[in-house]
Amino acid sequence: LEAFLLALAAVGMFLLSRQVLGLPVGIAAAAMAVAGLDRMALFTVLNPYFNQTWGFVALPFTLVLAWWAVQPGLSRRSRQAVVALLLLFAIVLVFAYPLAAPIPAVPILVFAWLERRRRIAAGEWVWRLHHVYRGTRSLIWLIPVGILLFVPAAGVVDKSIGAIEVFLPGSNLWVWGGDLGRFLPFNQFLSLPGSLAFLPLVVAIIALAVWGLIRQQPAIRWGLGGLLALGLLVALYFRQRAAGWYFEFKILAFIGPLIMLMAVAGAWRIRRYGTALIAGLCALTLSGVFLQIRNLGYQLPQATIQLQQLARALPKGSSLRLDMWPALQLWGAYFLASHPLCSQYPQLGSDYPHVAISRKADYIVVLFDFPRPRDAIGGVLVQNQGYRVYRENPAVPGPSSCTYRRFDRIYSGAGYSLR
């Protein structure tokens, strides 16, 4: 799935290169490869961050459609079709990853503002807010659309408010640290190794990107150039914040590939050395691909994946108590989901669905290096290189609350649970 999404994002980068930057087919293909295989794009895909990947897919299509929507010469029907497609891709981006919403917003606002000025000066028709509502008949479609969008829009607003709150100085970013735990070297967002020895190449790539933008139309120059400049400044701001690595990564994972794409455009503008410079950018990208795949490792150890085999070895419908660190219960519960599950210490205080709280169960699953649980009876029943399963002593007091259900702090507070 992630490979397919990355391919779609690369197609979007190709369209951005061809339709917005005006690059020839061969150069646009090189820009597609350099941007689509950017080291941090691969980092996003291979981890995998699914919601961020969907946002990355929608970004280039949103930019291309925003540019098409403001082009003069389009018939009114064609412009309406383009705007409809733009709204669809924008909805995918915003609903999948609300934190990325400001990224395409900058060039879209610049494109729309400059085109609006041009149309007003030319005396052409300009859309205004009152055109949405044309009497009570408009309510026939406005009300159903509003109802359909209410719940997802509320989620976007909630996420955006949270993002604005943490953006302000003085807020605590530790709870937003995610699974990174550190700042990633800036070089890696441009497909380079993290060493400071590669800083001259960082400067050269950014200079090529600037040169590629300078030669573009004013709307592109200010729209995309403003986006890259603002993105770099915001990333620098979060790099000065304690535990700001999560937000810096999320911003630069979108900005880095765009910088690489602009760098190809800038290299092509240097006619004498363009071919060599583009070949160099492609070589850097391939080296980044190699380093990212080599250094990432596996998302999960094989022992965790093999928990589903341990589950098959136990009686159907028997309950399992997870005696492991709360964070490890997320994947453990995933592969043991064929049984009712519980834990004495589930993963609370997060948005991740957790297992039920219970001491009583039929069996106990522990990490391989954990001691034998006090509630266990007899020896190890089944095991692999990471986990062991014991029978729980039937004399343990109390009822069993193990269940197939998972509980979420949002829904469980309202009396609901998630399967």
PABAFI-33374 format. One record per residue (C-alpha): residue number from 1; x, y, z. Coordinates in Angstrom, 3 decimals. Layout:
<sites>
SITE  pos        xx        yy        zz
SITE  NUM         X         Y         Z
...
</sites>
This chain:
<sites>
SITE  pos        xx        yy        zz
SITE    1     0.000     0.000     0.000
SITE    2     2.746     2.450     0.926
SITE    3     4.647     1.661    -2.296
SITE    4     1.494     2.352    -4.298
SITE    5     0.931     5.646    -2.462
SITE    6     4.548     6.679    -3.028
SITE    7     4.104     5.970    -6.748
SITE    8     1.002     8.191    -6.792
SITE    9     2.937    10.961    -5.033
SITE   10     5.697    10.634    -7.645
SITE   11     3.120    11.018   -10.445
SITE   12     1.948    14.185    -8.710
SITE   13     5.521    15.473    -8.593
SITE   14     5.836    14.783   -12.330
SITE   15     2.693    16.812   -13.033
SITE   16     3.962    19.609   -10.802
SITE   17     7.222    19.667   -12.773
SITE   18     5.493    19.628   -16.167
SITE   19     2.361    21.680   -15.683
SITE   20     3.522    24.277   -13.163
SITE   21     7.281    24.577   -13.604
SITE   22     7.158    23.875   -17.352
SITE   23    10.016    21.357   -17.421
SITE   24    10.551    19.082   -20.455
SITE   25     9.405    15.480   -20.124
SITE   26    12.872    14.040   -19.452
SITE   27    13.763    16.688   -16.893
SITE   28    10.353    16.324   -15.240
SITE   29    10.974    12.572   -14.962
SITE   30    14.277    13.278   -13.214
SITE   31    12.533    15.750   -10.890
SITE   32     9.879    13.110   -10.160
SITE   33    12.559    10.592    -9.187
SITE   34    14.525    13.058    -7.068
SITE   35    11.439    14.281    -5.183
SITE   36     9.551    10.989    -4.992
SITE   37    12.575     9.057    -3.711
SITE   38    13.747    11.770    -1.340
SITE   39    15.233    10.164     1.750
SITE   40    12.585    11.530     4.108
SITE   41     9.795    10.545     1.729
SITE   42    11.112     6.993     2.033
SITE   43    11.449     7.412     5.798
SITE   44     7.758     8.351     5.939
SITE   45     6.737     5.383     3.795
SITE   46     8.942     2.735     5.393
SITE   47     8.091     3.495     9.008
SITE   48     5.138     3.611     7.952
SITE   49     3.262     6.853     8.714
SITE   50     0.094     6.150     6.729
SITE   51    -1.787     9.390     7.401
SITE   52     1.267    11.500     6.554
SITE   53     1.772     9.494     3.359
SITE   54    -1.791    10.267     2.246
SITE   55    -1.056    13.943     2.835
SITE   56     2.152    13.642     0.807
SITE   57     0.198    12.024    -2.051
SITE   58    -2.395    14.797    -2.142
SITE   59     0.092    17.703    -1.877
SITE   60     1.464    17.867    -5.462
SITE   61    -1.955    17.239    -7.031
SITE   62    -3.395    20.027    -4.888
SITE   63    -0.679    22.431    -6.056
SITE   64    -1.124    21.488    -9.725
SITE   65    -4.913    21.840    -9.601
SITE   66    -4.615    25.155    -7.761
SITE   67    -2.396    26.411   -10.570
SITE   68    -4.743    25.141   -13.278
SITE   69    -7.717    26.745   -11.535
SITE   70    -6.288    30.254   -11.959
SITE   71    -5.130    29.958   -15.557
SITE   72    -6.731    32.449   -17.964
SITE   73    -8.503    31.063   -20.997
SITE   74   -10.338    28.255   -19.219
SITE   75   -14.050    28.026   -19.886
SITE   76   -16.285    28.451   -16.886
SITE   77   -17.266    24.760   -16.971
SITE   78   -13.619    23.635   -17.160
SITE   79   -12.674    25.919   -14.287
SITE   80   -15.513    24.521   -12.181
SITE   81   -14.324    20.970   -12.889
SITE   82   -10.757    21.845   -11.899
SITE   83   -11.925    23.553    -8.709
SITE   84   -14.035    20.492    -7.856
SITE   85   -10.977    18.222    -8.258
SITE   86    -8.917    20.682    -6.216
SITE   87   -11.448    20.526    -3.391
SITE   88   -11.425    16.713    -3.449
SITE   89    -7.638    16.501    -3.171
SITE   90    -7.594    19.249    -0.533
SITE   91   -10.183    17.324     1.495
SITE   92    -8.059    14.166     1.297
SITE   93    -4.992    16.105     2.450
SITE   94    -6.690    17.984     5.279
SITE   95    -8.720    15.050     6.612
SITE   96    -5.836    12.572     6.368
SITE   97    -3.222    14.897     7.851
SITE   98    -4.535    18.232     9.172
SITE   99    -1.052    19.386    10.218
SITE  100    -0.117    19.590     6.530
SITE  101    -3.006    21.918     5.641
SITE  102    -0.932    25.163     5.833
SITE  103     1.615    23.786     3.327
SITE  104    -0.497    23.992     0.147
SITE  105    -2.476    26.900     1.595
SITE  106     0.411    29.338     1.049
SITE  107     0.770    28.917    -2.740
SITE  108    -2.995    28.492    -3.205
SITE  109    -3.645    31.846    -1.533
SITE  110    -0.917    33.516    -3.603
SITE  111    -2.219    31.986    -6.849
SITE  112    -5.802    32.976    -6.079
SITE  113    -4.938    36.497    -4.924
SITE  114    -2.832    37.359    -7.983
SITE  115    -5.401    35.845   -10.361
SITE  116    -8.216    37.721    -8.627
SITE  117    -6.325    40.996    -9.048
SITE  118    -5.810    40.243   -12.731
SITE  119    -9.484    39.432   -13.326
SITE  120   -10.704    42.510   -11.480
SITE  121    -8.329    44.696   -13.507
SITE  122    -9.584    43.061   -16.719
SITE  123   -13.216    43.586   -15.725
SITE  124   -13.919    39.830   -15.690
SITE  125   -16.366    37.989   -13.484
SITE  126   -14.981    37.332    -9.968
SITE  127   -16.426    34.832    -7.526
SITE  128   -17.739    36.312    -4.299
SITE  129   -19.080    34.731    -1.131
SITE  130   -22.700    35.619    -1.853
SITE  131   -22.555    33.449    -4.979
SITE  132   -22.728    30.335    -2.751
SITE  133   -26.176    31.192    -1.401
SITE  134   -28.761    32.096    -4.005
SITE  135   -31.929    31.845    -2.032
SITE  136   -33.654    29.040    -0.204
SITE  137   -33.110    26.613    -3.099
SITE  138   -29.406    26.575    -2.263
SITE  139   -30.259    24.938     1.063
SITE  140   -31.150    21.751    -0.842
SITE  141   -27.440    21.017    -1.290
SITE  142   -25.891    23.219     1.399
SITE  143   -27.556    21.415     4.330
SITE  144   -26.669    17.823     3.260
SITE  145   -23.071    18.856     2.486
SITE  146   -22.799    20.593     5.857
SITE  147   -24.099    17.493     7.668
SITE  148   -21.686    15.195     5.811
SITE  149   -18.698    17.424     6.559
SITE  150   -19.526    18.241    10.181
SITE  151   -17.852    15.286    11.909
SITE  152   -14.612    15.183     9.867
SITE  153   -14.425    18.981     9.890
SITE  154   -14.753    18.958    13.678
SITE  155   -11.833    16.533    13.840
SITE  156    -9.740    18.778    11.590
SITE  157   -10.578    21.845    13.684
SITE  158    -9.731    20.008    16.914
SITE  159    -6.384    18.856    15.508
SITE  160    -5.624    22.319    14.134
SITE  161    -6.410    24.016    17.454
SITE  162    -4.056    21.604    19.190
SITE  163    -1.348    22.361    16.626
SITE  164    -1.764    26.118    17.079
SITE  165    -1.523    25.744    20.851
SITE  166     1.748    23.832    20.691
SITE  167     3.112    26.256    18.101
SITE  168     3.013    29.094    20.609
SITE  169     6.133    29.579    22.784
SITE  170     5.959    28.130    26.264
SITE  171     3.895    25.070    25.369
SITE  172     5.092    21.583    26.241
SITE  173     6.211    19.635    23.168
SITE  174     7.287    16.474    24.973
SITE  175     3.843    14.945    24.604
SITE  176     4.210    15.499    20.830
SITE  177     7.609    13.820    20.660
SITE  178     6.253    10.802    18.825
SITE  179     8.579     7.898    18.136
SITE  180    11.504     9.974    16.884
SITE  181    13.140    10.938    20.172
SITE  182    15.658    13.289    18.518
SITE  183    16.175    15.854    15.787
SITE  184    17.029    14.341    12.432
SITE  185    19.991    15.922    10.600
SITE  186    18.732    18.559     8.174
SITE  187    20.915    17.081     5.421
SITE  188    18.780    13.947     5.336
SITE  189    15.740    15.890     4.164
SITE  190    17.757    16.602     1.008
SITE  191    18.838    12.956     0.591
SITE  192    22.295    13.609     2.036
SITE  193    24.194    11.935     4.884
SITE  194    23.915    13.750     8.200
SITE  195    27.562    14.781     8.524
SITE  196    28.394    18.504     8.518
SITE  197    30.937    17.727     5.807
SITE  198    28.006    17.712     3.376
SITE  199    26.895    21.245     4.327
SITE  200    28.320    22.722     1.087
SITE  201    26.042    20.385    -0.881
SITE  202    23.071    21.549     1.217
SITE  203    23.872    25.153     0.298
SITE  204    24.305    24.195    -3.365
SITE  205    20.939    22.365    -3.515
SITE  206    19.103    25.280    -1.903
SITE  207    20.846    27.699    -4.283
SITE  208    19.708    25.607    -7.262
SITE  209    16.152    25.608    -5.897
SITE  210    16.222    29.397    -5.536
SITE  211    17.575    29.761    -9.075
SITE  212    14.836    27.493   -10.379
SITE  213    12.184    29.667    -8.715
SITE  214    13.643    33.013    -9.751
SITE  215    13.141    32.144   -13.417
SITE  216     9.445    31.317   -12.930
SITE  217     6.343    33.493   -13.266
SITE  218     5.682    35.830   -10.310
SITE  219     2.776    33.729    -9.005
SITE  220     4.917    30.588    -8.942
SITE  221     7.942    32.444    -7.636
SITE  222     6.052    33.987    -4.733
SITE  223     3.692    31.074    -4.114
SITE  224     6.127    28.156    -4.086
SITE  225     9.071    30.306    -3.013
SITE  226     7.083    31.698    -0.103
SITE  227     6.071    28.176     0.866
SITE  228     9.679    26.904     0.927
SITE  229    10.964    29.960     2.792
SITE  230     8.177    29.829     5.381
SITE  231     8.596    26.074     5.796
SITE  232    12.316    26.396     6.465
SITE  233    11.749    29.220     8.967
SITE  234     9.080    27.269    10.864
SITE  235    11.332    24.196    10.926
SITE  236    14.185    26.326    12.283
SITE  237    11.823    27.666    14.957
SITE  238    10.909    24.177    16.135
SITE  239    14.556    23.142    16.130
SITE  240    15.092    25.720    18.886
SITE  241    12.262    24.235    20.961
SITE  242    12.754    21.422    23.456
SITE  243    11.371    18.181    21.946
SITE  244    10.432    20.039    18.766
SITE  245    11.736    17.231    16.542
SITE  246     8.270    15.886    15.718
SITE  247     6.993    19.090    14.149
SITE  248    10.302    19.829    12.440
SITE  249    10.228    16.385    10.826
SITE  250     6.599    16.697     9.735
SITE  251     7.242    20.051     8.053
SITE  252    10.527    19.176     6.372
SITE  253     9.235    15.790     5.171
SITE  254     6.958    17.825     2.870
SITE  255     9.318    20.724     2.168
SITE  256    12.461    18.644     1.489
SITE  257    11.123    16.822    -1.604
SITE  258     9.815    20.120    -2.993
SITE  259    13.249    21.702    -2.554
SITE  260    14.810    18.780    -4.425
SITE  261    12.259    19.181    -7.227
SITE  262    12.996    22.921    -7.483
SITE  263    16.725    22.134    -7.487
SITE  264    16.258    20.018   -10.623
SITE  265    14.415    22.943   -12.212
SITE  266    17.267    25.243   -11.256
SITE  267    19.895    22.841   -12.614
SITE  268    18.039    22.640   -15.929
SITE  269    18.150    26.423   -16.205
SITE  270    21.961    26.277   -16.130
SITE  271    22.284    25.159   -19.722
SITE  272    26.009    24.485   -19.799
SITE  273    26.176    22.269   -16.707
SITE  274    22.520    21.288   -16.369
SITE  275    22.869    17.658   -17.418
SITE  276    25.792    17.054   -15.058
SITE  277    24.036    18.784   -12.163
SITE  278    20.822    16.786   -12.661
SITE  279    22.840    13.570   -12.866
SITE  280    24.506    14.570    -9.589
SITE  281    21.150    15.179    -7.918
SITE  282    19.922    11.771    -9.106
SITE  283    23.098    10.148    -7.754
SITE  284    22.594    11.845    -4.387
SITE  285    19.010    10.601    -4.313
SITE  286    20.062     7.012    -5.037
SITE  287    22.655     7.178    -2.257
SITE  288    19.960     8.483     0.096
SITE  289    17.691     5.589    -0.904
SITE  290    20.471     3.121    -0.105
SITE  291    21.282     4.729     3.253
SITE  292    17.638     4.987     4.306
SITE  293    16.810     1.376     3.524
SITE  294    20.051     0.118     5.071
SITE  295    19.683     2.094     8.292
SITE  296    15.963     1.694     8.913
SITE  297    15.812    -1.984     9.818
SITE  298    12.545    -3.835    10.411
SITE  299     9.430    -2.195    11.780
SITE  300     8.783    -5.253    13.968
SITE  301    10.881    -8.187    15.142
SITE  302     9.871   -11.544    13.695
SITE  303     9.008   -12.798    17.192
SITE  304     6.181   -10.235    17.430
SITE  305     4.765   -11.195    14.041
SITE  306     4.936   -14.866    15.074
SITE  307     2.606   -14.185    18.014
SITE  308    -0.255   -15.054    15.670
SITE  309     1.197   -18.579    15.447
SITE  310     1.360   -18.784    19.250
SITE  311    -2.293   -17.702    19.344
SITE  312    -3.264   -20.602    17.071
SITE  313    -1.563   -23.061    19.430
SITE  314    -3.917   -22.078    22.291
SITE  315    -7.552   -23.184    22.708
SITE  316    -9.975   -21.140    20.654
SITE  317   -11.689   -18.428    22.692
SITE  318    -9.266   -18.682    25.618
SITE  319    -8.333   -15.352    27.195
SITE  320    -4.803   -13.939    27.326
SITE  321    -3.293   -11.457    29.785
SITE  322    -0.507    -9.326    28.328
SITE  323     2.310    -8.942    30.851
SITE  324     4.537    -6.625    28.822
SITE  325     5.389    -2.938    28.633
SITE  326     2.228    -0.952    27.739
SITE  327     3.688     0.418    24.473
SITE  328     4.538    -3.116    23.311
SITE  329     0.929    -4.186    23.849
SITE  330    -0.134    -2.264    20.741
SITE  331     1.489    -4.695    18.303
SITE  332     1.177    -7.643    20.665
SITE  333    -2.585    -7.186    20.846
SITE  334    -2.727    -6.804    17.065
SITE  335    -1.228   -10.253    16.410
SITE  336    -3.112   -11.890    19.291
SITE  337    -6.474   -10.405    18.300
SITE  338    -8.004   -13.851    17.689
SITE  339    -8.325   -14.201    21.501
SITE  340    -9.975   -12.100    24.220
SITE  341    -7.210    -9.910    25.656
SITE  342    -6.548    -7.895    28.797
SITE  343    -3.721    -6.450    30.855
SITE  344    -3.146    -5.224    34.359
SITE  345    -1.341    -2.178    32.948
SITE  346    -2.720    -1.305    29.474
SITE  347    -1.590     1.604    27.314
SITE  348    -3.597     4.419    28.910
SITE  349    -3.347     8.175    28.407
SITE  350    -3.044     8.089    24.608
SITE  351    -5.306     7.975    21.568
SITE  352    -4.284     4.385    20.815
SITE  353    -7.011     1.800    21.503
SITE  354    -5.983    -0.369    24.464
SITE  355    -7.007    -3.761    25.819
SITE  356    -9.303    -4.197    28.814
SITE  357    -8.009    -4.019    32.393
SITE  358    -8.086    -7.386    34.132
SITE  359    -5.952    -9.659    36.300
SITE  360    -7.902   -12.818    35.617
SITE  361    -7.334   -14.728    32.348
SITE  362    -6.738   -18.261    31.048
SITE  363    -3.165   -17.633    29.922
SITE  364    -0.402   -15.065    30.446
SITE  365     1.874   -13.771    27.654
SITE  366     5.191   -12.309    28.848
SITE  367     8.347   -11.031    27.180
SITE  368    11.040   -13.672    26.844
SITE  369    13.411   -11.974    29.302
SITE  370    10.696   -11.370    31.940
SITE  371    10.573   -13.655    35.005
SITE  372     7.787   -16.184    35.399
SITE  373     4.616   -14.316    36.536
SITE  374     3.453   -14.946    40.109
SITE  375    -0.029   -15.759    38.835
SITE  376     1.294   -18.488    36.519
SITE  377     1.109   -22.183    37.209
SITE  378     3.366   -24.819    35.682
SITE  379     6.064   -24.313    33.052
SITE  380     6.198   -22.586    29.699
SITE  381     3.483   -23.838    27.326
SITE  382     4.615   -22.246    24.049
SITE  383     7.330   -19.731    23.245
SITE  384     9.406   -18.097    20.539
SITE  385    12.491   -15.896    20.614
SITE  386    10.591   -12.942    22.078
SITE  387     7.651   -14.237    24.110
SITE  388     6.538   -17.008    26.452
SITE  389     3.043   -18.218    27.320
SITE  390     2.070   -19.618    30.744
SITE  391    -1.197   -20.997    32.055
SITE  392    -2.680   -18.712    34.711
SITE  393    -3.526   -20.216    38.077
SITE  394    -7.330   -20.751    38.169
SITE  395    -7.242   -19.815    41.853
SITE  396    -6.473   -16.170    41.030
SITE  397    -9.402   -14.244    42.563
SITE  398   -11.856   -12.026    40.741
SITE  399   -13.752   -12.134    37.443
SITE  400   -12.117   -11.956    34.037
SITE  401   -12.713    -8.794    31.986
SITE  402   -10.710    -9.938    28.958
SITE  403   -12.521    -9.148    25.711
SITE  404   -12.096    -8.839    21.956
SITE  405   -12.888    -5.159    22.288
SITE  406   -10.396    -2.292    22.361
SITE  407   -11.035     0.850    24.378
SITE  408   -10.223     4.409    23.384
SITE  409    -9.985     7.318    25.797
SITE  410   -12.325     9.387    23.623
SITE  411   -15.029     6.798    22.981
SITE  412   -14.751     4.879    26.251
SITE  413   -15.402     8.100    28.122
SITE  414   -18.710     8.353    26.310
SITE  415   -19.628     4.751    27.057
SITE  416   -18.434     3.332    23.722
SITE  417   -15.607     1.028    22.717
SITE  418   -13.894    -0.009    19.520
SITE  419   -13.698    -3.454    17.994
</sites>
